Amino acid sequence: MRARTADEAERAALWPRLLEIYADFDDYRRRAGDRVIPVVICEPI
């Protein structure tokens, strides 16, 4: 697998799906303040 950080468009598309799986991510985002929580995509190589 190759791991990479999602770009802004990918992150915007994936974030709602992540919240469906684990709603506490939204609380984590709020606690992080201005810091952007990275979304990591794993792809087979």
C-alpha positions as CSV (number, residue, x, y, z in Angstrom):
1,M,0.0,0.0,0.0
2,R,1.0,3.6,-0.6
3,A,-0.3,6.2,1.8
4,R,-0.8,9.8,0.8
5,T,-2.6,12.8,2.2
6,A,-5.8,13.7,0.4
7,D,-5.9,16.9,-1.5
8,E,-8.5,19.6,-0.6
9,A,-11.1,18.3,-3.1
10,E,-10.7,14.7,-2.0
11,R,-10.8,15.7,1.7
12,A,-14.0,17.7,1.1
13,A,-15.6,14.7,-0.6
14,L,-14.4,12.2,2.0
15,W,-15.0,14.1,5.2
16,P,-18.8,13.6,5.2
17,R,-18.4,9.9,4.7
18,L,-15.9,9.8,7.6
19,L,-18.5,11.5,9.8
20,E,-21.1,8.9,8.8
21,I,-18.7,6.2,10.1
22,Y,-17.5,8.0,13.2
23,A,-19.4,11.1,14.1
24,D,-16.9,12.0,16.9
25,F,-14.5,13.2,14.1
26,D,-16.5,16.4,14.0
27,D,-15.9,17.0,17.7
28,Y,-12.2,16.3,17.1
29,R,-12.1,18.8,14.3
30,R,-13.6,21.5,16.5
31,R,-11.1,20.8,19.3
32,A,-8.3,21.0,16.8
33,G,-9.1,24.7,16.2
34,D,-7.5,26.1,13.1
35,R,-5.5,22.9,12.5
36,V,-6.7,20.8,9.5
37,I,-7.1,17.2,10.3
38,P,-5.5,15.3,7.5
39,V,-7.3,12.5,5.6
40,V,-5.0,9.7,4.5
41,I,-5.7,7.6,1.5
42,C,-4.1,4.2,1.1
43,E,-3.8,2.9,-2.4
44,P,-2.4,-0.5,-3.6
45,I,0.9,-0.3,-5.5
